[in-house]
């Protein structure tokens, strides 16, 4: 096999490993070994960074990777949140909504393909911030802070809605980061 094809395996294998990480995390949590589960979760988060970094570094960005990476994120987060929902039943409402939006976000590439919606595959700003917000909520749950985690989960739900709208409704060629341009204009005025 040529390097040209092998280099695509590295980031995609990292995404696949992240999906498989749910098994040892589940085992550790079922044994009430939350410290081990926490460090396994952190290691899984590192694979999320590594797969993106390796894809860019090796110039191995692929459509399959653009599908596999967010799917691995959703599998990891939904699974860990499910485990915590069993521990903290008061989280059932945000958890159920996160499941619905995770399924919707996971289905977006198929919807885009089936209905020939002119969109590129990949993440948007809302999706990236949503993922970080969910990750922070999960870390708070590992630290036994369910009330704070619940607030972050509700924020993640709002960001998921923004991500779905961003994927389906917004024009691809338009820059919606008006707030960045606004801050830059303020900075320019202060410098004058």
C-alpha positions in Angstrom: 0.0 0.0 0.0 1.3 3.4 -0.9 1.9 6.2 1.7 -0.7 8.2 -0.3 -3.4 5.9 1.1 -1.9 4.9 4.4 -1.7 8.5 5.7 -5.5 8.6 5.6 -5.7 5.7 8.0 -3.9 7.5 10.9 -6.6 10.2 11.6 -9.5 7.8 10.9 -8.0 5.1 13.2 -7.7 7.7 16.0 -11.4 8.5 15.5 -12.3 4.8 15.6 -10.2 4.4 18.8 -12.2 7.2 20.4 -15.4 5.4 19.6 -14.0 2.2 21.1 -12.9 4.1 24.3 -16.5 3.9 25.5 -16.0 0.3 26.4 -13.2 0.7 29.0 -14.8 3.9 30.2 -18.1 2.0 30.7 -16.2 -0.8 32.5 -14.4 1.6 34.8 -17.6 3.5 35.6 -19.5 0.2 36.3 -16.8 -0.7 38.8 -17.2 2.8 40.4 -13.7 3.6 39.4 -14.4 7.2 38.3 -10.7 8.2 38.4 -9.7 5.7 35.8 -12.8 6.5 33.7 -11.9 10.2 33.9 -8.4 9.6 32.6 -9.7 7.3 29.9 -12.1 10.1 28.9 -9.3 12.6 28.8 -7.2 10.3 26.7 -10.2 10.0 24.3 -10.4 13.8 24.1 -6.7 13.8 23.2 -7.4 11.5 20.2 -10.0 14.1 19.1 -7.3 16.7 18.9 -4.7 14.3 17.4 -7.0 13.1 14.6 -7.6 16.6 13.4 -4.0 17.6 13.8 -2.7 14.5 12.0 -5.2 14.9 9.2 -4.1 18.5 8.6 -0.4 17.8 9.1 -0.4 14.8 6.8 -2.7 16.5 4.3 -5.0 13.6 4.8 -8.4 15.4 5.2 -11.1 13.2 3.7 -14.8 13.1 3.5 -14.9 9.8 5.5 -12.8 11.6 8.2 -15.2 14.5 8.2 -18.0 12.0 9.0 -16.1 9.7 11.3 -14.6 12.4 13.6 -17.9 14.0 14.7 -19.6 10.6 14.9 -16.8 9.5 17.3 -17.4 12.6 19.3 -21.1 12.0 19.5 -20.7 8.3 20.4 -18.2 9.2 23.2 -20.2 12.1 24.7 -23.6 10.5 24.4 -22.4 7.3 26.0 -20.6 9.0 28.9 -23.6 11.3 29.5 -25.9 8.3 29.5 -23.7 6.7 32.2 -23.9 10.0 34.3 -27.6 10.3 33.7 -28.0 7.0 35.4 -26.0 8.4 38.3 -27.8 11.8 38.3 -31.4 11.3 37.2 -32.1 15.0 37.5 -30.1 15.4 34.3 -32.7 13.4 32.2 -34.2 16.5 30.4 -31.0 18.0 29.1 -29.7 14.5 28.4 -32.7 13.5 26.3 -32.4 16.7 24.3 -28.7 16.2 23.8 -29.5 12.7 22.4 -32.1 14.2 20.0 -29.7 16.8 18.7 -26.7 14.4 18.6 -28.8 12.2 16.3 -29.9 15.2 14.2 -26.3 16.4 13.9 -25.1 12.9 13.0 -27.8 12.6 10.4 -27.0 15.9 8.7 -24.4 14.6 6.3 -27.0 12.0 5.1 -29.7 14.6 4.8 -27.4 16.9 2.8 -26.5 14.0 0.5 -30.0 12.6 0.0 -31.6 16.0 -0.7 -28.7 17.4 -2.6 -28.3 20.4 -0.3 -25.2 22.3 -1.6 -23.1 22.1 1.6 -19.6 21.1 2.4 -19.0 18.4 5.0 -17.3 19.4 8.2 -18.0 21.2 11.4 -19.0 24.8 12.1 -18.2 27.2 14.9 -21.3 26.3 16.9 -20.6 22.6 16.7 -17.0 23.0 17.9 -18.1 25.2 20.9 -20.9 22.7 21.6 -18.4 19.9 21.8 -16.2 21.8 24.2 -19.2 22.7 26.3 -20.3 19.1 26.5 -16.7 18.1 27.4 -16.6 20.6 30.2 -20.0 19.4 31.5 -18.7 15.8 31.5 -15.5 16.8 33.3 -17.8 18.6 35.9 -19.8 15.4 36.3 -16.6 13.5 36.9 -15.9 16.1 39.6 -19.3 15.5 41.0 -20.7 18.9 40.1 -24.1 18.0 38.5 -25.7 21.4 39.0 -23.0 23.2 37.1 -22.8 20.5 34.5 -26.6 20.9 33.9 -26.1 24.6 33.0 -23.4 23.7 30.5 -25.6 20.9 29.0 -28.4 23.4 28.4 -25.9 25.7 26.8 -24.7 22.8 24.6 -28.3 22.2 23.5 -28.6 25.9 22.4 -25.3 25.5 20.5 -26.5 22.3 18.9 -29.5 24.2 17.6 -27.2 26.9 16.3 -25.1 24.2 14.6 -28.0 22.6 12.9 -29.3 26.0 11.7 -25.8 26.8 10.5 -25.5 23.6 8.5 -29.0 23.8 6.9 -30.1 27.4 6.6 -27.0 29.7 6.3 -25.4 30.4 3.0 -22.0 28.8 2.6 -20.3 31.7 1.0 -21.4 34.3 3.6 -19.4 35.2 6.7 -21.7 35.3 9.7 -19.0 36.2 12.2 -20.3 39.8 12.3 -19.3 40.1 15.9 -15.6 39.6 15.0 -15.8 42.4 12.4 -17.5 44.6 14.9 -14.8 44.1 17.5 -12.1 44.7 14.9 -13.8 48.0 14.0 -13.8 49.1 17.6 -10.2 48.2 18.0 -9.3 50.2 14.8 -11.2 53.2 16.1 -9.3 53.1 19.4 -6.0 52.9 17.5 -6.7 56.0 15.4 
